[in-house]
Amino acid sequence: MAYSLVLHLSGDVPVVGEVDELPKPTDTIVILSNPRQRDGKDLHYLEQNVVKVIWPIERITLIEVLESEEEEKIIGFVRE
């Protein structure tokens, strides 16, 4: 299952993308697929045909995990 992440990089705009598995505490890099800005625009410092980017953990200040579309469709408690 792929996870959507928001990477907050030191001194740069947040980057949205997907990973196959969440980073482990022992990882030194994060490999992000389909990197883009939050609004879907391309990142100005990447070439247009880039599909994966490898960031070192030391450049990342915060990682947010976004809920998947499948989780959004799950219905919670319903009163009748």
PDB file with one MODEL, atoms N, CA, C and O in Angstrom:
MODEL        1
ATOM      1  N   MET A   1       0.844  -1.177   0.000  1.00  0.00           N
ATOM      2  CA  MET A   1       0.000   0.000   0.000  1.00  0.00           C
ATOM      3  C   MET A   1       0.890   1.241   0.000  1.00  0.00           C
ATOM      4  O   MET A   1       1.826   1.335   0.794  1.00  0.00           O
ATOM      5  N   ALA A   2       0.608   2.167  -0.867  1.00  0.00           N
ATOM      6  CA  ALA A   2       1.370   3.411  -0.944  1.00  0.00           C
ATOM      7  C   ALA A   2       0.829   4.420   0.063  1.00  0.00           C
ATOM      8  O   ALA A   2      -0.373   4.469   0.323  1.00  0.00           O
ATOM      9  N   TYR A   3       1.710   5.205   0.613  1.00  0.00           N
ATOM     10  CA  TYR A   3       1.348   6.256   1.560  1.00  0.00           C
ATOM     11  C   TYR A   3       1.646   7.604   0.928  1.00  0.00           C
ATOM     12  O   TYR A   3       2.662   7.760   0.251  1.00  0.00           O
ATOM     13  N   SER A   4       0.775   8.574   1.140  1.00  0.00           N
ATOM     14  CA  SER A   4       1.022   9.950   0.704  1.00  0.00           C
ATOM     15  C   SER A   4       1.641  10.699   1.873  1.00  0.00           C
ATOM     16  O   SER A   4       1.129  10.658   2.992  1.00  0.00           O
ATOM     17  N   LEU A   5       2.748  11.386   1.603  1.00  0.00           N
ATOM     18  CA  LEU A   5       3.467  12.119   2.639  1.00  0.00           C
ATOM     19  C   LEU A   5       3.615  13.578   2.271  1.00  0.00           C
ATOM     20  O   LEU A   5       3.607  13.941   1.095  1.00  0.00           O
ATOM     21  N   VAL A   6       3.751  14.408   3.288  1.00  0.00           N
ATOM     22  CA  VAL A   6       4.170  15.793   3.124  1.00  0.00           C
ATOM     23  C   VAL A   6       5.499  15.907   3.862  1.00  0.00           C
ATOM     24  O   VAL A   6       5.565  15.734   5.079  1.00  0.00           O
ATOM     25  N   LEU A   7       6.553  16.198   3.108  1.00  0.00           N
ATOM     26  CA  LEU A   7       7.869  16.392   3.702  1.00  0.00           C
ATOM     27  C   LEU A   7       8.108  17.878   3.900  1.00  0.00           C
ATOM     28  O   LEU A   7       8.011  18.660   2.955  1.00  0.00           O
ATOM     29  N   HIS A   8       8.419  18.265   5.118  1.00  0.00           N
ATOM     30  CA  HIS A   8       8.769  19.650   5.411  1.00  0.00           C
ATOM     31  C   HIS A   8      10.297  19.707   5.431  1.00  0.00           C
ATOM     32  O   HIS A   8      10.942  19.173   6.334  1.00  0.00           O
ATOM     33  N   LEU A   9      10.858  20.363   4.420  1.00  0.00           N
ATOM     34  CA  LEU A   9      12.303  20.429   4.269  1.00  0.00           C
ATOM     35  C   LEU A   9      12.847  21.694   4.917  1.00  0.00           C
ATOM     36  O   LEU A   9      12.179  22.728   4.940  1.00  0.00           O
ATOM     37  N   SER A  10      14.046  21.605   5.437  1.00  0.00           N
ATOM     38  CA  SER A  10      14.690  22.760   6.070  1.00  0.00           C
ATOM     39  C   SER A  10      14.864  23.887   5.062  1.00  0.00           C
ATOM     40  O   SER A  10      15.557  23.718   4.059  1.00  0.00           O
ATOM     41  N   GLY A  11      14.244  25.034   5.317  1.00  0.00           N
ATOM     42  CA  GLY A  11      14.406  26.217   4.488  1.00  0.00           C
ATOM     43  C   GLY A  11      13.789  26.130   3.110  1.00  0.00           C
ATOM     44  O   GLY A  11      14.226  26.840   2.205  1.00  0.00           O
ATOM     45  N   ASP A  12      12.779  25.279   2.914  1.00  0.00           N
ATOM     46  CA  ASP A  12      12.163  25.132   1.599  1.00  0.00           C
ATOM     47  C   ASP A  12      10.668  24.869   1.761  1.00  0.00           C
ATOM     48  O   ASP A  12      10.176  24.649   2.867  1.00  0.00           O
ATOM     49  N   VAL A  13       9.958  24.898   0.635  1.00  0.00           N
ATOM     50  CA  VAL A  13       8.513  24.654   0.668  1.00  0.00           C
ATOM     51  C   VAL A  13       8.253  23.172   0.923  1.00  0.00           C
ATOM     52  O   VAL A  13       9.076  22.336   0.550  1.00  0.00           O
ATOM     53  N   PRO A  14       7.115  22.824   1.558  1.00  0.00           N
ATOM     54  CA  PRO A  14       6.770  21.411   1.761  1.00  0.00           C
ATOM     55  C   PRO A  14       6.573  20.690   0.432  1.00  0.00           C
ATOM     56  O   PRO A  14       6.125  21.279  -0.552  1.00  0.00           O
ATOM     57  N   VAL A  15       6.917  19.409   0.425  1.00  0.00           N
ATOM     58  CA  VAL A  15       6.836  18.588  -0.776  1.00  0.00           C
ATOM     59  C   VAL A  15       5.878  17.430  -0.517  1.00  0.00           C
ATOM     60  O   VAL A  15       5.972  16.761   0.511  1.00  0.00           O
ATOM     61  N   VAL A  16       4.956  17.194  -1.448  1.00  0.00           N
ATOM     62  CA  VAL A  16       4.001  16.098  -1.355  1.00  0.00           C
ATOM     63  C   VAL A  16       4.438  15.007  -2.318  1.00  0.00           C
ATOM     64  O   VAL A  16       4.937  15.292  -3.406  1.00  0.00           O
ATOM     65  N   GLY A  17       4.248  13.757  -1.912  1.00  0.00           N
ATOM     66  CA  GLY A  17       4.573  12.630  -2.777  1.00  0.00           C
ATOM     67  C   GLY A  17       4.155  11.325  -2.126  1.00  0.00           C
ATOM     68  O   GLY A  17       3.549  11.312  -1.055  1.00  0.00           O
ATOM     69  N   GLU A  18       4.483  10.236  -2.785  1.00  0.00           N
ATOM     70  CA  GLU A  18       4.084   8.925  -2.303  1.00  0.00           C
ATOM     71  C   GLU A  18       5.316   8.065  -2.020  1.00  0.00           C
ATOM     72  O   GLU A  18       6.349   8.196  -2.677  1.00  0.00           O
ATOM     73  N   VAL A  19       5.183   7.180  -1.025  1.00  0.00           N
ATOM     74  CA  VAL A  19       6.203   6.182  -0.712  1.00  0.00           C
ATOM     75  C   VAL A  19       5.514   4.828  -0.592  1.00  0.00           C
ATOM     76  O   VAL A  19       4.329   4.752  -0.267  1.00  0.00           O
ATOM     77  N   ASP A  20       6.267   3.757  -0.858  1.00  0.00           N
ATOM     78  CA  ASP A  20       5.702   2.416  -0.748  1.00  0.00           C
ATOM     79  C   ASP A  20       5.549   1.983   0.702  1.00  0.00           C
ATOM     80  O   ASP A  20       4.600   1.280   1.047  1.00  0.00           O
ATOM     81  N   GLU A  21       6.478   2.400   1.548  1.00  0.00           N
ATOM     82  CA  GLU A  21       6.381   2.101   2.974  1.00  0.00           C
ATOM     83  C   GLU A  21       6.894   3.290   3.766  1.00  0.00           C
ATOM     84  O   GLU A  21       7.705   4.075   3.275  1.00  0.00           O
ATOM     85  N   LEU A  22       6.416   3.414   4.986  1.00  0.00           N
ATOM     86  CA  LEU A  22       6.811   4.540   5.827  1.00  0.00           C
ATOM     87  C   LEU A  22       8.272   4.406   6.242  1.00  0.00           C
ATOM     88  O   LEU A  22       8.772   3.294   6.417  1.00  0.00           O
ATOM     89  N   PRO A  23       8.960   5.543   6.400  1.00  0.00           N
ATOM     90  CA  PRO A  23      10.365   5.496   6.821  1.00  0.00           C
ATOM     91  C   PRO A  23      10.502   4.873   8.213  1.00  0.00           C
ATOM     92  O   PRO A  23       9.670   5.099   9.092  1.00  0.00           O
ATOM     93  N   LYS A  24      11.550   4.100   8.393  1.00  0.00           N
ATOM     94  CA  LYS A  24      11.844   3.474   9.690  1.00  0.00           C
ATOM     95  C   LYS A  24      12.813   4.370  10.454  1.00  0.00           C
ATOM     96  O   LYS A  24      13.489   5.203   9.851  1.00  0.00           O
ATOM     97  N   PRO A  25      12.889   4.210  11.769  1.00  0.00           N
ATOM     98  CA  PRO A  25      13.821   5.033  12.558  1.00  0.00           C
ATOM     99  C   PRO A  25      15.285   4.879  12.143  1.00  0.00           C
ATOM    100  O   PRO A  25      16.094   5.770  12.401  1.00  0.00           O
ATOM    101  N   THR A  26      15.631   3.769  11.510  1.00  0.00           N
ATOM    102  CA  THR A  26      17.023   3.533  11.104  1.00  0.00           C
ATOM    103  C   THR A  26      17.336   4.040   9.700  1.00  0.00           C
ATOM    104  O   THR A  26      18.497   4.021   9.290  1.00  0.00           O
ATOM    105  N   ASP A  27      16.327   4.492   8.953  1.00  0.00           N
ATOM    106  CA  ASP A  27      16.539   4.970   7.582  1.00  0.00           C
ATOM    107  C   ASP A  27      17.331   6.278   7.581  1.00  0.00           C
ATOM    108  O   ASP A  27      17.198   7.103   8.485  1.00  0.00           O
ATOM    109  N   THR A  28      18.153   6.446   6.552  1.00  0.00           N
ATOM    110  CA  THR A  28      18.919   7.685   6.395  1.00  0.00           C
ATOM    111  C   THR A  28      18.435   8.500   5.206  1.00  0.00           C
ATOM    112  O   THR A  28      18.844   9.648   5.032  1.00  0.00           O
ATOM    113  N   ILE A  29      17.552   7.905   4.373  1.00  0.00           N
ATOM    114  CA  ILE A  29      16.998   8.607   3.215  1.00  0.00           C
ATOM    115  C   ILE A  29      15.505   8.310   3.107  1.00  0.00           C
ATOM    116  O   ILE A  29      15.009   7.334   3.669  1.00  0.00           O
ATOM    117  N   VAL A  30      14.798   9.173   2.372  1.00  0.00           N
ATOM    118  CA  VAL A  30      13.387   8.956   2.023  1.00  0.00           C
ATOM    119  C   VAL A  30      13.297   9.050   0.505  1.00  0.00           C
ATOM    120  O   VAL A  30      13.716  10.043  -0.089  1.00  0.00           O
ATOM    121  N   ILE A  31      12.746   8.007  -0.121  1.00  0.00           N
ATOM    122  CA  ILE A  31      12.568   7.992  -1.577  1.00  0.00           C
ATOM    123  C   ILE A  31      11.112   8.340  -1.861  1.00  0.00           C
ATOM    124  O   ILE A  31      10.209   7.569  -1.536  1.00  0.00           O
ATOM    125  N   LEU A  32      10.888   9.497  -2.465  1.00  0.00           N
ATOM    126  CA  LEU A  32       9.548  10.032  -2.695  1.00  0.00           C
ATOM    127  C   LEU A  32       9.218   9.971  -4.182  1.00  0.00           C
ATOM    128  O   LEU A  32       9.988  10.451  -5.014  1.00  0.00           O
ATOM    129  N   SER A  33       8.073   9.379  -4.516  1.00  0.00           N
ATOM    130  CA  SER A  33       7.609   9.303  -5.908  1.00  0.00           C
ATOM    131  C   SER A  33       6.661  10.455  -6.203  1.00  0.00           C
ATOM    132  O   SER A  33       5.940  10.911  -5.316  1.00  0.00           O
ATOM    133  N   ASN A  34       6.660  10.921  -7.431  1.00  0.00           N
ATOM    134  CA  ASN A  34       5.780  12.008  -7.889  1.00  0.00           C
ATOM    135  C   ASN A  34       5.880  13.254  -7.011  1.00  0.00           C
ATOM    136  O   ASN A  34       4.856  13.732  -6.523  1.00  0.00           O
ATOM    137  N   PRO A  35       7.079  13.792  -6.795  1.00  0.00           N
ATOM    138  CA  PRO A  35       7.222  14.975  -5.928  1.00  0.00           C
ATOM    139  C   PRO A  35       6.562  16.205  -6.548  1.00  0.00           C
ATOM    140  O   PRO A  35       6.673  16.453  -7.749  1.00  0.00           O
ATOM    141  N   ARG A  36       5.871  16.968  -5.698  1.00  0.00           N
ATOM    142  CA  ARG A  36       5.169  18.169  -6.151  1.00  0.00           C
ATOM    143  C   ARG A  36       4.905  19.066  -4.939  1.00  0.00           C
ATOM    144  O   ARG A  36       5.068  18.648  -3.793  1.00  0.00           O
ATOM    145  N   GLN A  37       4.496  20.307  -5.216  1.00  0.00           N
ATOM    146  CA  GLN A  37       4.086  21.204  -4.140  1.00  0.00           C
ATOM    147  C   GLN A  37       2.696  20.794  -3.674  1.00  0.00           C
ATOM    148  O   GLN A  37       2.032  19.984  -4.321  1.00  0.00           O
ATOM    149  N   ARG A  38       2.262  21.347  -2.560  1.00  0.00           N
ATOM    150  CA  ARG A  38       0.928  21.016  -2.028  1.00  0.00           C
ATOM    151  C   ARG A  38      -0.190  21.315  -3.018  1.00  0.00           C
ATOM    152  O   ARG A  38      -1.191  20.598  -3.062  1.00  0.00           O
ATOM    153  N   ASP A  39      -0.027  22.358  -3.802  1.00  0.00           N
ATOM    154  CA  ASP A  39      -1.076  22.734  -4.763  1.00  0.00           C
ATOM    155  C   ASP A  39      -0.953  21.972  -6.078  1.00  0.00           C
ATOM    156  O   ASP A  39      -1.684  22.264  -7.025  1.00  0.00           O
ATOM    157  N   GLY A  40      -0.044  21.001  -6.155  1.00  0.00           N
ATOM    158  CA  GLY A  40       0.103  20.170  -7.346  1.00  0.00           C
ATOM    159  C   GLY A  40       1.083  20.703  -8.372  1.00  0.00           C
ATOM    160  O   GLY A  40       1.342  20.035  -9.373  1.00  0.00           O
ATOM    161  N   LYS A  41       1.629  21.877  -8.155  1.00  0.00           N
ATOM    162  CA  LYS A  41       2.587  22.458  -9.107  1.00  0.00           C
ATOM    163  C   LYS A  41       3.930  21.759  -9.001  1.00  0.00           C
ATOM    164  O   LYS A  41       4.274  21.180  -7.970  1.00  0.00           O
ATOM    165  N   ASP A  42       4.687  21.828 -10.102  1.00  0.00           N
ATOM    166  CA  ASP A  42       6.026  21.246 -10.126  1.00  0.00           C
ATOM    167  C   ASP A  42       6.955  22.008  -9.193  1.00  0.00           C
ATOM    168  O   ASP A  42       6.757  23.193  -8.924  1.00  0.00           O
ATOM    169  N   LEU A  43       7.972  21.306  -8.706  1.00  0.00           N
ATOM    170  CA  LEU A  43       8.998  21.947  -7.896  1.00  0.00           C
ATOM    171  C   LEU A  43      10.000  22.608  -8.838  1.00  0.00           C
ATOM    172  O   LEU A  43      10.513  21.959  -9.749  1.00  0.00           O
ATOM    173  N   HIS A  44      10.280  23.875  -8.629  1.00  0.00           N
ATOM    174  CA  HIS A  44      11.089  24.659  -9.563  1.00  0.00           C
ATOM    175  C   HIS A  44      12.511  24.139  -9.698  1.00  0.00           C
ATOM    176  O   HIS A  44      13.153  24.399 -10.716  1.00  0.00           O
ATOM    177  N   TYR A  45      13.023  23.422  -8.723  1.00  0.00           N
ATOM    178  CA  TYR A  45      14.402  22.963  -8.774  1.00  0.00           C
ATOM    179  C   TYR A  45      14.556  21.548  -9.331  1.00  0.00           C
ATOM    180  O   TYR A  45      15.669  21.023  -9.368  1.00  0.00           O
ATOM    181  N   LEU A  46      13.455  20.917  -9.766  1.00  0.00           N
ATOM    182  CA  LEU A  46      13.520  19.588 -10.371  1.00  0.00           C
ATOM    183  C   LEU A  46      13.202  19.664 -11.859  1.00  0.00           C
ATOM    184  O   LEU A  46      12.438  20.521 -12.301  1.00  0.00           O
ATOM    185  N   GLU A  47      13.796  18.760 -12.618  1.00  0.00           N
ATOM    186  CA  GLU A  47      13.473  18.651 -14.035  1.00  0.00           C
ATOM    187  C   GLU A  47      12.040  18.153 -14.192  1.00  0.00           C
ATOM    188  O   GLU A  47      11.499  17.526 -13.281  1.00  0.00           O
ATOM    189  N   GLN A  48      11.421  18.426 -15.339  1.00  0.00           N
ATOM    190  CA  GLN A  48      10.027  18.067 -15.556  1.00  0.00           C
ATOM    191  C   GLN A  48       9.787  16.566 -15.597  1.00  0.00           C
ATOM    192  O   GLN A  48       8.700  16.115 -15.235  1.00  0.00           O
ATOM    193  N   ASN A  49      10.762  15.783 -16.024  1.00  0.00           N
ATOM    194  CA  ASN A  49      10.551  14.346 -16.167  1.00  0.00           C
ATOM    195  C   ASN A  49      10.972  13.529 -14.949  1.00  0.00           C
ATOM    196  O   ASN A  49      11.045  12.304 -15.041  1.00  0.00           O
ATOM    197  N   VAL A  50      11.251  14.165 -13.812  1.00  0.00           N
ATOM    198  CA  VAL A  50      11.644  13.463 -12.584  1.00  0.00           C
ATOM    199  C   VAL A  50      10.422  12.783 -11.976  1.00  0.00           C
ATOM    200  O   VAL A  50       9.372  13.404 -11.811  1.00  0.00           O
ATOM    201  N   VAL A  51      10.570  11.490 -11.643  1.00  0.00           N
ATOM    202  CA  VAL A  51       9.452  10.751 -11.037  1.00  0.00           C
ATOM    203  C   VAL A  51       9.764  10.311  -9.608  1.00  0.00           C
ATOM    204  O   VAL A  51       8.843  10.012  -8.848  1.00  0.00           O
ATOM    205  N   LYS A  52      11.038  10.264  -9.227  1.00  0.00           N
ATOM    206  CA  LYS A  52      11.428   9.913  -7.863  1.00  0.00           C
ATOM    207  C   LYS A  52      12.571  10.804  -7.422  1.00  0.00           C
ATOM    208  O   LYS A  52      13.438  11.175  -8.214  1.00  0.00           O
ATOM    209  N   VAL A  53      12.553  11.146  -6.118  1.00  0.00           N
ATOM    210  CA  VAL A  53      13.614  11.957  -5.535  1.00  0.00           C
ATOM    211  C   VAL A  53      14.039  11.295  -4.233  1.00  0.00           C
ATOM    212  O   VAL A  53      13.211  10.768  -3.491  1.00  0.00           O
ATOM    213  N   ILE A  54      15.335  11.330  -3.967  1.00  0.00           N
ATOM    214  CA  ILE A  54      15.877  10.773  -2.730  1.00  0.00           C
ATOM    215  C   ILE A  54      16.344  11.939  -1.859  1.00  0.00           C
ATOM    216  O   ILE A  54      17.235  12.696  -2.245  1.00  0.00           O
ATOM    217  N   TRP A  55      15.730  12.075  -0.675  1.00  0.00           N
ATOM    218  CA  TRP A  55      16.117  13.132   0.262  1.00  0.00           C
ATOM    219  C   TRP A  55      16.777  12.510   1.477  1.00  0.00           C
ATOM    220  O   TRP A  55      16.304  11.496   1.990  1.00  0.00           O
ATOM    221  N   PRO A  56      17.877  13.114   1.946  1.00  0.00           N
ATOM    222  CA  PRO A  56      18.468  12.635   3.203  1.00  0.00           C
ATOM    223  C   PRO A  56      17.595  13.068   4.383  1.00  0.00           C
ATOM    224  O   PRO A  56      17.037  14.166   4.384  1.00  0.00           O
ATOM    225  N   ILE A  57      17.487  12.212   5.363  1.00  0.00           N
ATOM    226  CA  ILE A  57      16.653  12.483   6.545  1.00  0.00           C
ATOM    227  C   ILE A  57      17.073  13.780   7.234  1.00  0.00           C
ATOM    228  O   ILE A  57      16.219  14.486   7.771  1.00  0.00           O
ATOM    229  N   GLU A  58      18.356  14.110   7.232  1.00  0.00           N
ATOM    230  CA  GLU A  58      18.817  15.304   7.950  1.00  0.00           C
ATOM    231  C   GLU A  58      18.272  16.605   7.359  1.00  0.00           C
ATOM    232  O   GLU A  58      18.295  17.633   8.036  1.00  0.00           O
ATOM    233  N   ARG A  59      17.776  16.588   6.106  1.00  0.00           N
ATOM    234  CA  ARG A  59      17.168  17.778   5.499  1.00  0.00           C
ATOM    235  C   ARG A  59      15.692  17.911   5.856  1.00  0.00           C
ATOM    236  O   ARG A  59      15.100  18.967   5.633  1.00  0.00           O
ATOM    237  N   ILE A  60      15.087  16.861   6.406  1.00  0.00           N
ATOM    238  CA  ILE A  60      13.644  16.827   6.683  1.00  0.00           C
ATOM    239  C   ILE A  60      13.416  17.181   8.145  1.00  0.00           C
ATOM    240  O   ILE A  60      14.004  16.583   9.046  1.00  0.00           O
ATOM    241  N   THR A  61      12.536  18.179   8.364  1.00  0.00           N
ATOM    242  CA  THR A  61      12.229  18.568   9.740  1.00  0.00           C
ATOM    243  C   THR A  61      10.955  17.913  10.261  1.00  0.00           C
ATOM    244  O   THR A  61      10.793  17.740  11.468  1.00  0.00           O
ATOM    245  N   LEU A  62      10.049  17.549   9.350  1.00  0.00           N
ATOM    246  CA  LEU A  62       8.771  16.958   9.761  1.00  0.00           C
ATOM    247  C   LEU A  62       8.215  16.150   8.601  1.00  0.00           C
ATOM    248  O   LEU A  62       8.331  16.550   7.442  1.00  0.00           O
ATOM    249  N   ILE A  63       7.606  15.005   8.918  1.00  0.00           N
ATOM    250  CA  ILE A  63       6.932  14.182   7.915  1.00  0.00           C
ATOM    251  C   ILE A  63       5.481  14.014   8.333  1.00  0.00           C
ATOM    252  O   ILE A  63       5.197  13.525   9.427  1.00  0.00           O
ATOM    253  N   GLU A  64       4.556  14.424   7.456  1.00  0.00           N
ATOM    254  CA  GLU A  64       3.127  14.223   7.697  1.00  0.00           C
ATOM    255  C   GLU A  64       2.644  13.067   6.827  1.00  0.00           C
ATOM    256  O   GLU A  64       3.011  12.971   5.657  1.00  0.00           O
ATOM    257  N   VAL A  65       1.823  12.191   7.396  1.00  0.00           N
ATOM    258  CA  VAL A  65       1.236  11.081   6.651  1.00  0.00           C
ATOM    259  C   VAL A  65      -0.225  11.432   6.389  1.00  0.00           C
ATOM    260  O   VAL A  65      -0.996  11.640   7.326  1.00  0.00           O
ATOM    261  N   LEU A  66      -0.603  11.495   5.113  1.00  0.00           N
ATOM    262  CA  LEU A  66      -1.971  11.836   4.735  1.00  0.00           C
ATOM    263  C   LEU A  66      -2.806  10.572   4.646  1.00  0.00           C
ATOM    264  O   LEU A  66      -2.297   9.512   4.282  1.00  0.00           O
ATOM    265  N   GLU A  67      -4.094  10.678   4.980  1.00  0.00           N
ATOM    266  CA  GLU A  67      -4.949   9.499   4.879  1.00  0.00           C
ATOM    267  C   GLU A  67      -5.223   9.181   3.414  1.00  0.00           C
ATOM    268  O   GLU A  67      -5.285  10.073   2.568  1.00  0.00           O
ATOM    269  N   SER A  68      -5.384   7.904   3.139  1.00  0.00           N
ATOM    270  CA  SER A  68      -5.603   7.477   1.761  1.00  0.00           C
ATOM    271  C   SER A  68      -7.063   7.665   1.381  1.00  0.00           C
ATOM    272  O   SER A  68      -7.915   7.896   2.239  1.00  0.00           O
ATOM    273  N   GLU A  69      -7.342   7.563   0.087  1.00  0.00           N
ATOM    274  CA  GLU A  69      -8.719   7.689  -0.394  1.00  0.00           C
ATOM    275  C   GLU A  69      -9.581   6.567   0.155  1.00  0.00           C
ATOM    276  O   GLU A  69     -10.769   6.771   0.402  1.00  0.00           O
ATOM    277  N   GLU A  70      -9.004   5.380   0.353  1.00  0.00           N
ATOM    278  CA  GLU A  70      -9.748   4.254   0.902  1.00  0.00           C
ATOM    279  C   GLU A  70     -10.204   4.561   2.314  1.00  0.00           C
ATOM    280  O   GLU A  70     -11.336   4.245   2.680  1.00  0.00           O
ATOM    281  N   GLU A  71      -9.330   5.180   3.126  1.00  0.00           N
ATOM    282  CA  GLU A  71      -9.678   5.511   4.497  1.00  0.00           C
ATOM    283  C   GLU A  71     -10.744   6.589   4.551  1.00  0.00           C
ATOM    284  O   GLU A  71     -11.571   6.595   5.463  1.00  0.00           O
ATOM    285  N   GLU A  72     -10.737   7.514   3.574  1.00  0.00           N
ATOM    286  CA  GLU A  72     -11.735   8.572   3.545  1.00  0.00           C
ATOM    287  C   GLU A  72     -13.130   8.015   3.278  1.00  0.00           C
ATOM    288  O   GLU A  72     -14.123   8.598   3.715  1.00  0.00           O
ATOM    289  N   LYS A  73     -13.214   6.890   2.564  1.00  0.00           N
ATOM    290  CA  LYS A  73     -14.509   6.313   2.199  1.00  0.00           C
ATOM    291  C   LYS A  73     -15.127   5.480   3.323  1.00  0.00           C
ATOM    292  O   LYS A  73     -16.312   5.150   3.266  1.00  0.00           O
ATOM    293  N   ILE A  74     -14.338   5.138   4.341  1.00  0.00           N
ATOM    294  CA  ILE A  74     -14.860   4.332   5.446  1.00  0.00           C
ATOM    295  C   ILE A  74     -15.863   5.169   6.233  1.00  0.00           C
ATOM    296  O   ILE A  74     -15.586   6.304   6.620  1.00  0.00           O
ATOM    297  N   ILE A  75     -17.016   4.589   6.455  1.00  0.00           N
ATOM    298  CA  ILE A  75     -18.066   5.288   7.211  1.00  0.00           C
ATOM    299  C   ILE A  75     -17.902   4.980   8.687  1.00  0.00           C
ATOM    300  O   ILE A  75     -17.759   3.822   9.081  1.00  0.00           O
ATOM    301  N   GLY A  76     -17.923   6.011   9.488  1.00  0.00           N
ATOM    302  CA  GLY A  76     -17.784   5.846  10.930  1.00  0.00           C
ATOM    303  C   GLY A  76     -19.118   5.477  11.558  1.00  0.00           C
ATOM    304  O   GLY A  76     -19.986   4.901  10.903  1.00  0.00           O
ATOM    305  N   PHE A  77     -19.270   5.808  12.810  1.00  0.00           N
ATOM    306  CA  PHE A  77     -20.507   5.497  13.519  1.00  0.00           C
ATOM    307  C   PHE A  77     -21.651   6.313  12.960  1.00  0.00           C
ATOM    308  O   PHE A  77     -21.500   7.502  12.678  1.00  0.00           O
ATOM    309  N   VAL A  78     -22.789   5.677  12.801  1.00  0.00           N
ATOM    310  CA  VAL A  78     -23.966   6.347  12.243  1.00  0.00           C
ATOM    311  C   VAL A  78     -25.122   6.173  13.212  1.00  0.00           C
ATOM    312  O   VAL A  78     -25.419   5.059  13.643  1.00  0.00           O
ATOM    313  N   ARG A  79     -25.759   7.259  13.546  1.00  0.00           N
ATOM    314  CA  ARG A  79     -26.950   7.179  14.414  1.00  0.00           C
ATOM    315  C   ARG A  79     -28.174   6.931  13.564  1.00  0.00           C
ATOM    316  O   ARG A  79     -28.328   7.512  12.490  1.00  0.00           O
ATOM    317  N   GLU A  80     -29.025   6.081  14.042  1.00  0.00           N
ATOM    318  CA  GLU A  80     -30.259   5.803  13.291  1.00  0.00           C
ATOM    319  C   GLU A  80     -31.453   6.291  14.055  1.00  0.00           C
ATOM    320  O   GLU A  80     -32.584   6.149  13.590  1.00  0.00           O
TER     321      GLU A  80
ENDMDL
END
